[in-house]
Amino acid sequence: MTRVAIYARFSSDKQNESSLADQVRDCRRYAAEKGWNVVEVFQDAAMSGSSDNRPGYQAMLAEAKRGRFDIILAESMDRLSRRLADTAQLHDLLSFHQVRLFTKDHGEINKMLVAMLGMVAEQFVNDLRAKTKRGQRGRIEAGMSAGGLGFGYTALPNGDRAILEAEAETVRRIFRDYSAGVGPRELAASLNREGIPGPGGKPWKDTTIRGQRDRGTGLLNNELYVGRLIWGRTEYRKNPATGKREARVIDKADWVVTDRPDLRIIPDDLWQTVRRRQEASFHAMPRDTEGNPLNRLHRKAHVNRPGFAGGSNS
């Protein structure tokens, strides 16, 4: 009897685990109608099809190479992949190992269908990305939120945000203390000792406070605190080799900036004082030959006291 492996996947936040069960059920019914024997079921929950770096998918390929089944069956090609290159590579790999590829919607997949369905799936991803970005830009230009609120704010029923005074006071404290010389690590430790919750109710970390200046991340770099809503500093693209998203800094000319003076928490003079201290800290931090900051935990310690040939500072 023909041995079949079923593959199911979902990624959208509008779907859930029942989507996997539905796909598997429909594929089992299709296999039964063909008189095939289902010997394996592979699944990936809440994982994008724009990368093949998925545990269920990779396990399926490994078993296909071992000859564990004769056919791979999925609900549709976009469940297997949304990238034309990955779809073509999958078909070539399965053909080499004499494994046929079927979908419930289109039957057996040949080279022509691989090209056609692969292009359709990839274009869907590109169109969805463009529409999402366009919608976010429109919300920002209207002064609304396009995603995260930011610490110090609360969501309103109309999709806008407003200052949350309890958190806003913590923001002011962090800016004041940092401008007075307290470092992010000390600030985080102090806030945690006092039981003051950080963003999302999580403990404070020094990185949560200092962030990265060029990307506008971190509490000290959030320009909404001075009434400027900025969108488009960075763009995240998924690396097809790793399946992980990587950030790219966008040219300042392409940022979308909207004034929201009603959301100001920090006065200009305090904001500028923090900027100057950040700049001084940036230039004072030791760096490697490529300009990257050295991790203090891995730097060599030097003792300046006379009479000591070595040792470490405390």
Secondary structure as UniProt FT lines:
FT   STRAND          3..9
FT   TURN            13..14
FT   HELIX           17..34
FT   STRAND          37..44
FT   TURN            49..50
FT   HELIX           55..65
FT   TURN            66..67
FT   STRAND          71..74
FT   HELIX           77..80
FT   HELIX           84..96
FT   TURN            97..98
FT   STRAND          100..103
FT   TURN            104..106
FT   STRAND          107..108
FT   HELIX           111..141
FT   TURN            142..143
FT   TURN            151..152
FT   STRAND          153..155
FT   TURN            157..158
FT   STRAND          161..163
FT   HELIX           165..179
FT   TURN            180..181
FT   HELIX           184..193
FT   TURN            194..195
FT   HELIX           199..201
FT   HELIX           206..210
FT   TURN            213..216
FT   HELIX           219..221
FT   HELIX           223..226
FT   STRAND          228..231
FT   STRAND          234..238
FT   TURN            240..242
FT   STRAND          245..249
FT   HELIX           252..254
FT   STRAND          256..259
FT   HELIX           261..263
FT   HELIX           268..284
FT   TURN            289..290
FT   HELIX           296..298
FT   TURN            306..307
//
